[in-house]
Amino acid sequence: MTAPRPLTPDKLAERWECSPETVRQLCRSNALRSFRLGRLYRIPMDAVEEYECQTSASDDFAAGSASTGASQMESGPAMVLRHAPERTQKPRQ
């Protein structure tokens, strides 16, 4: 029996219903095990299953625990904004 082919960030993004850039960020941060072929990321299927088990276990735990923070809206997708790092100017020579 042969191992399943590794997934591209685009294919995994379709499976997880997120953007391919989100998958690439997980690969860059080593949160999702992957390997590179030149500039391209490839994610083994067992790494995908590993990550899904980790995140579903933490999601189950979070759902069963009490929270004093703001609740998530169930009306639709939410937009997450990130603050860009402040740029510093290089000294002129």
PDB file of N, CA, C and O in Angstrom:
ATOM      1  N   MET A   1       0.854  -1.188   0.000  1.00  0.00           N
ATOM      2  CA  MET A   1       0.000   0.000   0.000  1.00  0.00           C
ATOM      3  C   MET A   1       0.890   1.238   0.000  1.00  0.00           C
ATOM      4  O   MET A   1       1.832   1.324   0.788  1.00  0.00           O
ATOM      5  N   THR A   2       0.603   2.183  -0.865  1.00  0.00           N
ATOM      6  CA  THR A   2       1.395   3.401  -0.957  1.00  0.00           C
ATOM      7  C   THR A   2       0.809   4.483  -0.059  1.00  0.00           C
ATOM      8  O   THR A   2      -0.392   4.518   0.209  1.00  0.00           O
ATOM      9  N   ALA A   3       1.679   5.347   0.387  1.00  0.00           N
ATOM     10  CA  ALA A   3       1.241   6.467   1.228  1.00  0.00           C
ATOM     11  C   ALA A   3       0.487   7.474   0.370  1.00  0.00           C
ATOM     12  O   ALA A   3       0.819   7.659  -0.801  1.00  0.00           O
ATOM     13  N   PRO A   4      -0.536   8.136   0.945  1.00  0.00           N
ATOM     14  CA  PRO A   4      -1.256   9.157   0.170  1.00  0.00           C
ATOM     15  C   PRO A   4      -0.337  10.323  -0.171  1.00  0.00           C
ATOM     16  O   PRO A   4       0.600  10.635   0.564  1.00  0.00           O
ATOM     17  N   ARG A   5      -0.625  10.954  -1.295  1.00  0.00           N
ATOM     18  CA  ARG A   5       0.191  12.089  -1.727  1.00  0.00           C
ATOM     19  C   ARG A   5       0.036  13.247  -0.759  1.00  0.00           C
ATOM     20  O   ARG A   5      -1.048  13.468  -0.220  1.00  0.00           O
ATOM     21  N   PRO A   6       1.117  13.990  -0.535  1.00  0.00           N
ATOM     22  CA  PRO A   6       1.008  15.157   0.355  1.00  0.00           C
ATOM     23  C   PRO A   6       0.113  16.224  -0.277  1.00  0.00           C
ATOM     24  O   PRO A   6      -0.021  16.310  -1.498  1.00  0.00           O
ATOM     25  N   LEU A   7      -0.488  17.024   0.583  1.00  0.00           N
ATOM     26  CA  LEU A   7      -1.412  18.069   0.134  1.00  0.00           C
ATOM     27  C   LEU A   7      -0.674  19.381  -0.103  1.00  0.00           C
ATOM     28  O   LEU A   7       0.350  19.662   0.520  1.00  0.00           O
ATOM     29  N   THR A   8      -1.214  20.169  -1.011  1.00  0.00           N
ATOM     30  CA  THR A   8      -0.733  21.532  -1.212  1.00  0.00           C
ATOM     31  C   THR A   8      -1.480  22.436  -0.236  1.00  0.00           C
ATOM     32  O   THR A   8      -2.539  22.053   0.262  1.00  0.00           O
ATOM     33  N   PRO A   9      -0.955  23.627   0.047  1.00  0.00           N
ATOM     34  CA  PRO A   9      -1.710  24.561   0.899  1.00  0.00           C
ATOM     35  C   PRO A   9      -3.087  24.884   0.327  1.00  0.00           C
ATOM     36  O   PRO A   9      -4.038  25.073   1.085  1.00  0.00           O
ATOM     37  N   ASP A  10      -3.210  24.949  -0.998  1.00  0.00           N
ATOM     38  CA  ASP A  10      -4.510  25.244  -1.617  1.00  0.00           C
ATOM     39  C   ASP A  10      -5.523  24.133  -1.338  1.00  0.00           C
ATOM     40  O   ASP A  10      -6.672  24.409  -0.991  1.00  0.00           O
ATOM     41  N   LYS A  11      -5.093  22.868  -1.489  1.00  0.00           N
ATOM     42  CA  LYS A  11      -6.000  21.737  -1.255  1.00  0.00           C
ATOM     43  C   LYS A  11      -6.390  21.641   0.221  1.00  0.00           C
ATOM     44  O   LYS A  11      -7.545  21.370   0.548  1.00  0.00           O
ATOM     45  N   LEU A  12      -5.421  21.865   1.102  1.00  0.00           N
ATOM     46  CA  LEU A  12      -5.718  21.811   2.531  1.00  0.00           C
ATOM     47  C   LEU A  12      -6.632  22.967   2.943  1.00  0.00           C
ATOM     48  O   LEU A  12      -7.496  22.805   3.805  1.00  0.00           O
ATOM     49  N   ALA A  13      -6.440  24.122   2.331  1.00  0.00           N
ATOM     50  CA  ALA A  13      -7.303  25.277   2.615  1.00  0.00           C
ATOM     51  C   ALA A  13      -8.750  24.978   2.212  1.00  0.00           C
ATOM     52  O   ALA A  13      -9.683  25.394   2.900  1.00  0.00           O
ATOM     53  N   GLU A  14      -8.939  24.262   1.106  1.00  0.00           N
ATOM     54  CA  GLU A  14     -10.287  23.860   0.698  1.00  0.00           C
ATOM     55  C   GLU A  14     -10.900  22.934   1.749  1.00  0.00           C
ATOM     56  O   GLU A  14     -12.069  23.078   2.108  1.00  0.00           O
ATOM     57  N   ARG A  15     -10.103  21.985   2.238  1.00  0.00           N
ATOM     58  CA  ARG A  15     -10.585  21.027   3.239  1.00  0.00           C
ATOM     59  C   ARG A  15     -10.968  21.733   4.540  1.00  0.00           C
ATOM     60  O   ARG A  15     -11.988  21.410   5.149  1.00  0.00           O
ATOM     61  N   TRP A  16     -10.151  22.696   4.964  1.00  0.00           N
ATOM     62  CA  TRP A  16     -10.371  23.394   6.224  1.00  0.00           C
ATOM     63  C   TRP A  16     -11.229  24.649   6.065  1.00  0.00           C
ATOM     64  O   TRP A  16     -11.566  25.292   7.059  1.00  0.00           O
ATOM     65  N   GLU A  17     -11.580  25.002   4.848  1.00  0.00           N
ATOM     66  CA  GLU A  17     -12.372  26.194   4.556  1.00  0.00           C
ATOM     67  C   GLU A  17     -11.711  27.444   5.121  1.00  0.00           C
ATOM     68  O   GLU A  17     -12.320  28.220   5.858  1.00  0.00           O
ATOM     69  N   CYS A  18     -10.439  27.613   4.751  1.00  0.00           N
ATOM     70  CA  CYS A  18      -9.687  28.799   5.147  1.00  0.00           C
ATOM     71  C   CYS A  18      -8.859  29.236   3.944  1.00  0.00           C
ATOM     72  O   CYS A  18      -8.986  28.655   2.867  1.00  0.00           O
ATOM     73  N   SER A  19      -8.025  30.236   4.108  1.00  0.00           N
ATOM     74  CA  SER A  19      -7.215  30.702   2.994  1.00  0.00           C
ATOM     75  C   SER A  19      -5.917  29.894   2.910  1.00  0.00           C
ATOM     76  O   SER A  19      -5.426  29.411   3.930  1.00  0.00           O
ATOM     77  N   PRO A  20      -5.365  29.746   1.720  1.00  0.00           N
ATOM     78  CA  PRO A  20      -4.080  29.062   1.571  1.00  0.00           C
ATOM     79  C   PRO A  20      -2.966  29.760   2.360  1.00  0.00           C
ATOM     80  O   PRO A  20      -2.035  29.102   2.826  1.00  0.00           O
ATOM     81  N   GLU A  21      -3.053  31.067   2.513  1.00  0.00           N
ATOM     82  CA  GLU A  21      -2.037  31.806   3.273  1.00  0.00           C
ATOM     83  C   GLU A  21      -2.056  31.393   4.741  1.00  0.00           C
ATOM     84  O   GLU A  21      -1.003  31.338   5.376  1.00  0.00           O
ATOM     85  N   THR A  22      -3.230  31.102   5.288  1.00  0.00           N
ATOM     86  CA  THR A  22      -3.326  30.621   6.670  1.00  0.00           C
ATOM     87  C   THR A  22      -2.574  29.307   6.825  1.00  0.00           C
ATOM     88  O   THR A  22      -1.864  29.106   7.810  1.00  0.00           O
ATOM     89  N   VAL A  23      -2.728  28.415   5.856  1.00  0.00           N
ATOM     90  CA  VAL A  23      -2.023  27.124   5.892  1.00  0.00           C
ATOM     91  C   VAL A  23      -0.516  27.356   5.794  1.00  0.00           C
ATOM     92  O   VAL A  23       0.255  26.714   6.507  1.00  0.00           O
ATOM     93  N   ARG A  24      -0.093  28.264   4.920  1.00  0.00           N
ATOM     94  CA  ARG A  24       1.347  28.558   4.783  1.00  0.00           C
ATOM     95  C   ARG A  24       1.912  29.133   6.082  1.00  0.00           C
ATOM     96  O   ARG A  24       3.035  28.806   6.467  1.00  0.00           O
ATOM     97  N   GLN A  25       1.145  29.984   6.757  1.00  0.00           N
ATOM     98  CA  GLN A  25       1.604  30.542   8.031  1.00  0.00           C
ATOM     99  C   GLN A  25       1.764  29.456   9.084  1.00  0.00           C
ATOM    100  O   GLN A  25       2.711  29.494   9.870  1.00  0.00           O
ATOM    101  N   LEU A  26       0.858  28.495   9.110  1.00  0.00           N
ATOM    102  CA  LEU A  26       0.985  27.372  10.037  1.00  0.00           C
ATOM    103  C   LEU A  26       2.243  26.557   9.734  1.00  0.00           C
ATOM    104  O   LEU A  26       2.921  26.082  10.646  1.00  0.00           O
ATOM    105  N   CYS A  27       2.544  26.402   8.455  1.00  0.00           N
ATOM    106  CA  CYS A  27       3.759  25.676   8.061  1.00  0.00           C
ATOM    107  C   CYS A  27       5.006  26.448   8.473  1.00  0.00           C
ATOM    108  O   CYS A  27       5.950  25.868   9.009  1.00  0.00           O
ATOM    109  N   ARG A  28       5.011  27.769   8.220  1.00  0.00           N
ATOM    110  CA  ARG A  28       6.171  28.600   8.569  1.00  0.00           C
ATOM    111  C   ARG A  28       6.432  28.602  10.069  1.00  0.00           C
ATOM    112  O   ARG A  28       7.586  28.606  10.497  1.00  0.00           O
ATOM    113  N   SER A  29       5.376  28.600  10.865  1.00  0.00           N
ATOM    114  CA  SER A  29       5.528  28.666  12.319  1.00  0.00           C
ATOM    115  C   SER A  29       5.765  27.287  12.938  1.00  0.00           C
ATOM    116  O   SER A  29       5.883  27.165  14.157  1.00  0.00           O
ATOM    117  N   ASN A  30       5.835  26.260  12.106  1.00  0.00           N
ATOM    118  CA  ASN A  30       6.026  24.870  12.540  1.00  0.00           C
ATOM    119  C   ASN A  30       4.872  24.350  13.396  1.00  0.00           C
ATOM    120  O   ASN A  30       5.034  23.363  14.113  1.00  0.00           O
ATOM    121  N   ALA A  31       3.722  24.995  13.332  1.00  0.00           N
ATOM    122  CA  ALA A  31       2.536  24.490  14.016  1.00  0.00           C
ATOM    123  C   ALA A  31       1.964  23.303  13.236  1.00  0.00           C
ATOM    124  O   ALA A  31       1.307  22.434  13.809  1.00  0.00           O
ATOM    125  N   LEU A  32       2.218  23.276  11.942  1.00  0.00           N
ATOM    126  CA  LEU A  32       1.783  22.200  11.061  1.00  0.00           C
ATOM    127  C   LEU A  32       3.022  21.629  10.385  1.00  0.00           C
ATOM    128  O   LEU A  32       3.748  22.339   9.688  1.00  0.00           O
ATOM    129  N   ARG A  33       3.252  20.347  10.601  1.00  0.00           N
ATOM    130  CA  ARG A  33       4.439  19.705  10.022  1.00  0.00           C
ATOM    131  C   ARG A  33       4.312  19.686   8.501  1.00  0.00           C
ATOM    132  O   ARG A  33       3.279  19.302   7.953  1.00  0.00           O
ATOM    133  N   SER A  34       5.378  20.105   7.837  1.00  0.00           N
ATOM    134  CA  SER A  34       5.375  20.161   6.378  1.00  0.00           C
ATOM    135  C   SER A  34       6.810  20.050   5.871  1.00  0.00           C
ATOM    136  O   SER A  34       7.760  20.045   6.653  1.00  0.00           O
ATOM    137  N   PHE A  35       6.948  19.963   4.563  1.00  0.00           N
ATOM    138  CA  PHE A  35       8.273  20.016   3.948  1.00  0.00           C
ATOM    139  C   PHE A  35       8.185  20.890   2.715  1.00  0.00           C
ATOM    140  O   PHE A  35       7.098  21.204   2.232  1.00  0.00           O
ATOM    141  N   ARG A  36       9.340  21.274   2.218  1.00  0.00           N
ATOM    142  CA  ARG A  36       9.369  22.187   1.076  1.00  0.00           C
ATOM    143  C   ARG A  36      10.013  21.522  -0.125  1.00  0.00           C
ATOM    144  O   ARG A  36      10.960  20.746  -0.003  1.00  0.00           O
ATOM    145  N   LEU A  37       9.479  21.846  -1.273  1.00  0.00           N
ATOM    146  CA  LEU A  37      10.062  21.494  -2.559  1.00  0.00           C
ATOM    147  C   LEU A  37      10.362  22.815  -3.238  1.00  0.00           C
ATOM    148  O   LEU A  37       9.489  23.402  -3.878  1.00  0.00           O
ATOM    149  N   GLY A  38      11.594  23.286  -3.101  1.00  0.00           N
ATOM    150  CA  GLY A  38      11.918  24.623  -3.585  1.00  0.00           C
ATOM    151  C   GLY A  38      11.177  25.641  -2.745  1.00  0.00           C
ATOM    152  O   GLY A  38      11.396  25.729  -1.537  1.00  0.00           O
ATOM    153  N   ARG A  39      10.303  26.413  -3.372  1.00  0.00           N
ATOM    154  CA  ARG A  39       9.514  27.416  -2.645  1.00  0.00           C
ATOM    155  C   ARG A  39       8.142  26.891  -2.235  1.00  0.00           C
ATOM    156  O   ARG A  39       7.397  27.586  -1.545  1.00  0.00           O
ATOM    157  N   LEU A  40       7.800  25.673  -2.652  1.00  0.00           N
ATOM    158  CA  LEU A  40       6.457  25.148  -2.436  1.00  0.00           C
ATOM    159  C   LEU A  40       6.373  24.327  -1.154  1.00  0.00           C
ATOM    160  O   LEU A  40       7.274  23.545  -0.850  1.00  0.00           O
ATOM    161  N   TYR A  41       5.286  24.506  -0.403  1.00  0.00           N
ATOM    162  CA  TYR A  41       5.038  23.712   0.796  1.00  0.00           C
ATOM    163  C   TYR A  41       4.224  22.480   0.424  1.00  0.00           C
ATOM    164  O   TYR A  41       3.340  22.543  -0.431  1.00  0.00           O
ATOM    165  N   ARG A  42       4.526  21.369   1.070  1.00  0.00           N
ATOM    166  CA  ARG A  42       3.739  20.147   0.951  1.00  0.00           C
ATOM    167  C   ARG A  42       3.485  19.616   2.354  1.00  0.00           C
ATOM    168  O   ARG A  42       4.381  19.609   3.199  1.00  0.00           O
ATOM    169  N   ILE A  43       2.261  19.174   2.592  1.00  0.00           N
ATOM    170  CA  ILE A  43       1.861  18.733   3.922  1.00  0.00           C
ATOM    171  C   ILE A  43       1.452  17.266   3.842  1.00  0.00           C
ATOM    172  O   ILE A  43       0.496  16.927   3.145  1.00  0.00           O
ATOM    173  N   PRO A  44       2.176  16.386   4.557  1.00  0.00           N
ATOM    174  CA  PRO A  44       1.793  14.966   4.563  1.00  0.00           C
ATOM    175  C   PRO A  44       0.424  14.773   5.205  1.00  0.00           C
ATOM    176  O   PRO A  44       0.044  15.512   6.113  1.00  0.00           O
ATOM    177  N   MET A  45      -0.313  13.769   4.722  1.00  0.00           N
ATOM    178  CA  MET A  45      -1.664  13.523   5.233  1.00  0.00           C
ATOM    179  C   MET A  45      -1.650  13.192   6.717  1.00  0.00           C
ATOM    180  O   MET A  45      -2.567  13.590   7.436  1.00  0.00           O
ATOM    181  N   ASP A  46      -0.639  12.474   7.198  1.00  0.00           N
ATOM    182  CA  ASP A  46      -0.601  12.149   8.624  1.00  0.00           C
ATOM    183  C   ASP A  46      -0.381  13.401   9.473  1.00  0.00           C
ATOM    184  O   ASP A  46      -0.840  13.459  10.613  1.00  0.00           O
ATOM    185  N   ALA A  47       0.321  14.409   8.927  1.00  0.00           N
ATOM    186  CA  ALA A  47       0.504  15.674   9.642  1.00  0.00           C
ATOM    187  C   ALA A  47      -0.826  16.429   9.730  1.00  0.00           C
ATOM    188  O   ALA A  47      -1.112  17.079  10.736  1.00  0.00           O
ATOM    189  N   VAL A  48      -1.631  16.338   8.676  1.00  0.00           N
ATOM    190  CA  VAL A  48      -2.954  16.976   8.671  1.00  0.00           C
ATOM    191  C   VAL A  48      -3.835  16.341   9.749  1.00  0.00           C
ATOM    192  O   VAL A  48      -4.479  17.044  10.527  1.00  0.00           O
ATOM    193  N   GLU A  49      -3.858  15.001   9.786  1.00  0.00           N
ATOM    194  CA  GLU A  49      -4.677  14.303  10.773  1.00  0.00           C
ATOM    195  C   GLU A  49      -4.201  14.603  12.198  1.00  0.00           C
ATOM    196  O   GLU A  49      -5.011  14.773  13.109  1.00  0.00           O
ATOM    197  N   GLU A  50      -2.876  14.667  12.377  1.00  0.00           N
ATOM    198  CA  GLU A  50      -2.297  15.013  13.677  1.00  0.00           C
ATOM    199  C   GLU A  50      -2.786  16.384  14.140  1.00  0.00           C
ATOM    200  O   GLU A  50      -3.231  16.546  15.277  1.00  0.00           O
ATOM    201  N   TYR A  51      -2.697  17.367  13.244  1.00  0.00           N
ATOM    202  CA  TYR A  51      -3.093  18.738  13.570  1.00  0.00           C
ATOM    203  C   TYR A  51      -4.587  18.817  13.867  1.00  0.00           C
ATOM    204  O   TYR A  51      -5.010  19.495  14.804  1.00  0.00           O
ATOM    205  N   GLU A  52      -5.384  18.114  13.057  1.00  0.00           N
ATOM    206  CA  GLU A  52      -6.830  18.134  13.268  1.00  0.00           C
ATOM    207  C   GLU A  52      -7.200  17.521  14.621  1.00  0.00           C
ATOM    208  O   GLU A  52      -8.108  18.010  15.294  1.00  0.00           O
ATOM    209  N   CYS A  53      -6.508  16.462  15.020  1.00  0.00           N
ATOM    210  CA  CYS A  53      -6.777  15.849  16.331  1.00  0.00           C
ATOM    211  C   CYS A  53      -6.404  16.801  17.451  1.00  0.00           C
ATOM    212  O   CYS A  53      -7.129  16.908  18.440  1.00  0.00           O
ATOM    213  N   GLN A  54      -5.286  17.493  17.309  1.00  0.00           N
ATOM    214  CA  GLN A  54      -4.851  18.441  18.337  1.00  0.00           C
ATOM    215  C   GLN A  54      -5.843  19.584  18.477  1.00  0.00           C
ATOM    216  O   GLN A  54      -6.230  19.945  19.588  1.00  0.00           O
ATOM    217  N   THR A  55      -6.253  20.151  17.352  1.00  0.00           N
ATOM    218  CA  THR A  55      -7.135  21.313  17.410  1.00  0.00           C
ATOM    219  C   THR A  55      -8.554  20.919  17.796  1.00  0.00           C
ATOM    220  O   THR A  55      -9.229  21.688  18.481  1.00  0.00           O
ATOM    221  N   SER A  56      -9.030  19.749  17.382  1.00  0.00           N
ATOM    222  CA  SER A  56     -10.393  19.361  17.759  1.00  0.00           C
ATOM    223  C   SER A  56     -10.453  19.046  19.241  1.00  0.00           C
ATOM    224  O   SER A  56     -11.475  19.302  19.877  1.00  0.00           O
ATOM    225  N   ALA A  57      -9.382  18.495  19.814  1.00  0.00           N
ATOM    226  CA  ALA A  57      -9.363  18.230  21.253  1.00  0.00           C
ATOM    227  C   ALA A  57      -9.389  19.539  22.032  1.00  0.00           C
ATOM    228  O   ALA A  57     -10.089  19.638  23.040  1.00  0.00           O
ATOM    229  N   SER A  58      -8.648  20.535  21.590  1.00  0.00           N
ATOM    230  CA  SER A  58      -8.646  21.817  22.293  1.00  0.00           C
ATOM    231  C   SER A  58      -9.961  22.559  22.076  1.00  0.00           C
ATOM    232  O   SER A  58     -10.413  23.277  22.967  1.00  0.00           O
ATOM    233  N   ASP A  59     -10.585  22.400  20.905  1.00  0.00           N
ATOM    234  CA  ASP A  59     -11.893  23.012  20.662  1.00  0.00           C
ATOM    235  C   ASP A  59     -12.947  22.382  21.567  1.00  0.00           C
ATOM    236  O   ASP A  59     -13.807  23.085  22.098  1.00  0.00           O
ATOM    237  N   ASP A  60     -12.888  21.047  21.748  1.00  0.00           N
ATOM    238  CA  ASP A  60     -13.835  20.362  22.621  1.00  0.00           C
ATOM    239  C   ASP A  60     -13.666  20.839  24.054  1.00  0.00           C
ATOM    240  O   ASP A  60     -14.651  21.040  24.765  1.00  0.00           O
ATOM    241  N   PHE A  61     -12.436  21.019  24.475  1.00  0.00           N
ATOM    242  CA  PHE A  61     -12.157  21.488  25.827  1.00  0.00           C
ATOM    243  C   PHE A  61     -12.695  22.908  26.004  1.00  0.00           C
ATOM    244  O   PHE A  61     -13.318  23.217  27.021  1.00  0.00           O
ATOM    245  N   ALA A  62     -12.453  23.772  25.012  1.00  0.00           N
ATOM    246  CA  ALA A  62     -12.903  25.161  25.103  1.00  0.00           C
ATOM    247  C   ALA A  62     -14.431  25.233  25.121  1.00  0.00           C
ATOM    248  O   ALA A  62     -14.998  26.096  25.791  1.00  0.00           O
ATOM    249  N   ALA A  63     -15.101  24.340  24.397  1.00  0.00           N
ATOM    250  CA  ALA A  63     -16.558  24.363  24.359  1.00  0.00           C
ATOM    251  C   ALA A  63     -17.155  23.950  25.702  1.00  0.00           C
ATOM    252  O   ALA A  63     -18.239  24.407  26.063  1.00  0.00           O
ATOM    253  N   GLY A  64     -16.456  23.090  26.446  1.00  0.00           N
ATOM    254  CA  GLY A  64     -16.971  22.622  27.719  1.00  0.00           C
ATOM    255  C   GLY A  64     -16.593  23.503  28.888  1.00  0.00           C
ATOM    256  O   GLY A  64     -17.076  23.282  29.999  1.00  0.00           O
ATOM    257  N   SER A  65     -15.741  24.497  28.676  1.00  0.00           N
ATOM    258  CA  SER A  65     -15.305  25.334  29.788  1.00  0.00           C
ATOM    259  C   SER A  65     -16.068  26.652  29.799  1.00  0.00           C
ATOM    260  O   SER A  65     -16.544  27.125  28.767  1.00  0.00           O
ATOM    261  N   ALA A  66     -16.170  27.230  30.983  1.00  0.00           N
ATOM    262  CA  ALA A  66     -16.850  28.517  31.122  1.00  0.00           C
ATOM    263  C   ALA A  66     -15.937  29.628  30.639  1.00  0.00           C
ATOM    264  O   ALA A  66     -14.715  29.539  30.762  1.00  0.00           O
ATOM    265  N   SER A  67     -16.523  30.656  30.098  1.00  0.00           N
ATOM    266  CA  SER A  67     -15.746  31.775  29.592  1.00  0.00           C
ATOM    267  C   SER A  67     -16.333  33.072  30.116  1.00  0.00           C
ATOM    268  O   SER A  67     -17.551  33.246  30.151  1.00  0.00           O
ATOM    269  N   THR A  68     -15.464  33.975  30.522  1.00  0.00           N
ATOM    270  CA  THR A  68     -15.942  35.279  30.968  1.00  0.00           C
ATOM    271  C   THR A  68     -15.762  36.321  29.876  1.00  0.00           C
ATOM    272  O   THR A  68     -16.172  37.470  30.039  1.00  0.00           O
ATOM    273  N   GLY A  69     -15.153  35.927  28.766  1.00  0.00           N
ATOM    274  CA  GLY A  69     -14.898  36.852  27.671  1.00  0.00           C
ATOM    275  C   GLY A  69     -16.106  36.983  26.767  1.00  0.00           C
ATOM    276  O   GLY A  69     -17.173  36.431  27.038  1.00  0.00           O
ATOM    277  N   ALA A  70     -15.919  37.722  25.691  1.00  0.00           N
ATOM    278  CA  ALA A  70     -16.995  37.925  24.733  1.00  0.00           C
ATOM    279  C   ALA A  70     -17.274  36.623  24.002  1.00  0.00           C
ATOM    280  O   ALA A  70     -16.351  35.867  23.699  1.00  0.00           O
ATOM    281  N   SER A  71     -18.529  36.360  23.721  1.00  0.00           N
ATOM    282  CA  SER A  71     -18.887  35.135  23.009  1.00  0.00           C
ATOM    283  C   SER A  71     -18.763  35.367  21.510  1.00  0.00           C
ATOM    284  O   SER A  71     -18.828  36.497  21.027  1.00  0.00           O
ATOM    285  N   GLN A  72     -18.584  34.269  20.792  1.00  0.00           N
ATOM    286  CA  GLN A  72     -18.477  34.361  19.348  1.00  0.00           C
ATOM    287  C   GLN A  72     -19.874  34.484  18.757  1.00  0.00           C
ATOM    288  O   GLN A  72     -20.827  33.863  19.227  1.00  0.00           O
ATOM    289  N   MET A  73     -19.968  35.298  17.717  1.00  0.00           N
ATOM    290  CA  MET A  73     -21.241  35.439  17.041  1.00  0.00           C
ATOM    291  C   MET A  73     -21.444  34.243  16.141  1.00  0.00           C
ATOM    292  O   MET A  73     -20.510  33.820  15.459  1.00  0.00           O
ATOM    293  N   GLU A  74     -22.623  33.698  16.121  1.00  0.00           N
ATOM    294  CA  GLU A  74     -22.908  32.543  15.290  1.00  0.00           C
ATOM    295  C   GLU A  74     -23.616  32.941  14.005  1.00  0.00           C
ATOM    296  O   GLU A  74     -24.092  32.076  13.270  1.00  0.00           O
ATOM    297  N   SER A  75     -23.693  34.232  13.725  1.00  0.00           N
ATOM    298  CA  SER A  75     -24.419  34.688  12.554  1.00  0.00           C
ATOM    299  C   SER A  75     -23.619  34.530  11.268  1.00  0.00           C
ATOM    300  O   SER A  75     -24.203  34.491  10.185  1.00  0.00           O
ATOM    301  N   GLY A  76     -22.288  34.439  11.363  1.00  0.00           N
ATOM    302  CA  GLY A  76     -21.503  34.293  10.153  1.00  0.00           C
ATOM    303  C   GLY A  76     -20.032  34.430  10.433  1.00  0.00           C
ATOM    304  O   GLY A  76     -19.610  34.508  11.587  1.00  0.00           O
ATOM    305  N   PRO A  77     -19.246  34.461   9.363  1.00  0.00           N
ATOM    306  CA  PRO A  77     -17.801  34.541   9.550  1.00  0.00           C
ATOM    307  C   PRO A  77     -17.386  35.883  10.154  1.00  0.00           C
ATOM    308  O   PRO A  77     -18.029  36.909   9.933  1.00  0.00           O
ATOM    309  N   ALA A  78     -16.314  35.849  10.909  1.00  0.00           N
ATOM    310  CA  ALA A  78     -15.796  37.058  11.537  1.00  0.00           C
ATOM    311  C   ALA A  78     -14.497  37.469  10.866  1.00  0.00           C
ATOM    312  O   ALA A  78     -13.783  36.635  10.310  1.00  0.00           O
ATOM    313  N   MET A  79     -14.199  38.743  10.921  1.00  0.00           N
ATOM    314  CA  MET A  79     -12.963  39.252  10.350  1.00  0.00           C
ATOM    315  C   MET A  79     -11.971  39.467  11.494  1.00  0.00           C
ATOM    316  O   MET A  79     -12.309  40.061  12.518  1.00  0.00           O
ATOM    317  N   VAL A  80     -10.755  38.980  11.309  1.00  0.00           N
ATOM    318  CA  VAL A  80      -9.712  39.143  12.310  1.00  0.00           C
ATOM    319  C   VAL A  80      -8.715  40.159  11.784  1.00  0.00           C
ATOM    320  O   VAL A  80      -8.185  40.004  10.684  1.00  0.00           O
ATOM    321  N   LEU A  81      -8.460  41.192  12.563  1.00  0.00           N
ATOM    322  CA  LEU A  81      -7.513  42.223  12.163  1.00  0.00           C
ATOM    323  C   LEU A  81      -6.238  42.060  12.975  1.00  0.00           C
ATOM    324  O   LEU A  81      -6.280  41.825  14.183  1.00  0.00           O
ATOM    325  N   ARG A  82      -5.114  42.188  12.299  1.00  0.00           N
ATOM    326  CA  ARG A  82      -3.835  42.108  12.984  1.00  0.00           C
ATOM    327  C   ARG A  82      -3.119  43.429  12.830  1.00  0.00           C
ATOM    328  O   ARG A  82      -3.234  44.087  11.796  1.00  0.00           O
ATOM    329  N   HIS A  83      -2.390  43.816  13.839  1.00  0.00           N
ATOM    330  CA  HIS A  83      -1.622  45.047  13.801  1.00  0.00           C
ATOM    331  C   HIS A  83      -0.294  44.769  13.107  1.00  0.00           C
ATOM    332  O   HIS A  83       0.435  43.854  13.490  1.00  0.00           O
ATOM    333  N   ALA A  84       0.011  45.545  12.106  1.00  0.00           N
ATOM    334  CA  ALA A  84       1.275  45.378  11.392  1.00  0.00           C
ATOM    335  C   ALA A  84       2.409  45.948  12.234  1.00  0.00           C
ATOM    336  O   ALA A  84       2.224  46.953  12.921  1.00  0.00           O
ATOM    337  N   PRO A  85       3.572  45.322  12.190  1.00  0.00           N
ATOM    338  CA  PRO A  85       4.695  45.857  12.968  1.00  0.00           C
ATOM    339  C   PRO A  85       5.083  47.243  12.458  1.00  0.00           C
ATOM    340  O   PRO A  85       4.972  47.540  11.268  1.00  0.00           O
ATOM    341  N   GLU A  86       5.531  48.068  13.369  1.00  0.00           N
ATOM    342  CA  GLU A  86       5.901  49.429  13.009  1.00  0.00           C
ATOM    343  C   GLU A  86       7.196  49.420  12.201  1.00  0.00           C
ATOM    344  O   GLU A  86       8.143  48.707  12.531  1.00  0.00           O
ATOM    345  N   ARG A  87       7.221  50.206  11.163  1.00  0.00           N
ATOM    346  CA  ARG A  87       8.411  50.272  10.316  1.00  0.00           C
ATOM    347  C   ARG A  87       9.418  51.254  10.902  1.00  0.00           C
ATOM    348  O   ARG A  87       9.051  52.299  11.439  1.00  0.00           O
ATOM    349  N   THR A  88      10.653  50.910  10.791  1.00  0.00           N
ATOM    350  CA  THR A  88      11.721  51.828  11.222  1.00  0.00           C
ATOM    351  C   THR A  88      12.533  52.220  10.004  1.00  0.00           C
ATOM    352  O   THR A  88      12.776  51.407   9.113  1.00  0.00           O
ATOM    353  N   GLN A  89      12.946  53.469   9.979  1.00  0.00           N
ATOM    354  CA  GLN A  89      13.729  53.930   8.848  1.00  0.00           C
ATOM    355  C   GLN A  89      15.190  53.581   9.042  1.00  0.00           C
ATOM    356  O   GLN A  89      15.726  53.659  10.147  1.00  0.00           O
ATOM    357  N   LYS A  90      15.822  53.194   7.949  1.00  0.00           N
ATOM    358  CA  LYS A  90      17.250  52.896   7.989  1.00  0.00           C
ATOM    359  C   LYS A  90      18.026  54.215   7.946  1.00  0.00           C
ATOM    360  O   LYS A  90      17.647  55.142   7.230  1.00  0.00           O
ATOM    361  N   PRO A  91      19.092  54.289   8.703  1.00  0.00           N
ATOM    362  CA  PRO A  91      19.892  55.520   8.654  1.00  0.00           C
ATOM    363  C   PRO A  91      20.533  55.687   7.267  1.00  0.00           C
ATOM    364  O   PRO A  91      21.005  54.728   6.655  1.00  0.00           O
ATOM    365  N   ARG A  92      20.530  56.924   6.805  1.00  0.00           N
ATOM    366  CA  ARG A  92      21.128  57.209   5.480  1.00  0.00           C
ATOM    367  C   ARG A  92      22.626  57.323   5.611  1.00  0.00           C
ATOM    368  O   ARG A  92      23.151  57.832   6.602  1.00  0.00           O
ATOM    369  N   GLN A  93      23.293  56.843   4.604  1.00  0.00           N
ATOM    370  CA  GLN A  93      24.761  56.898   4.628  1.00  0.00           C
ATOM    371  C   GLN A  93      25.284  57.934   3.671  1.00  0.00           C
ATOM    372  O   GLN A  93      26.497  58.116   3.561  1.00  0.00           O
TER     373      GLN A  93
END
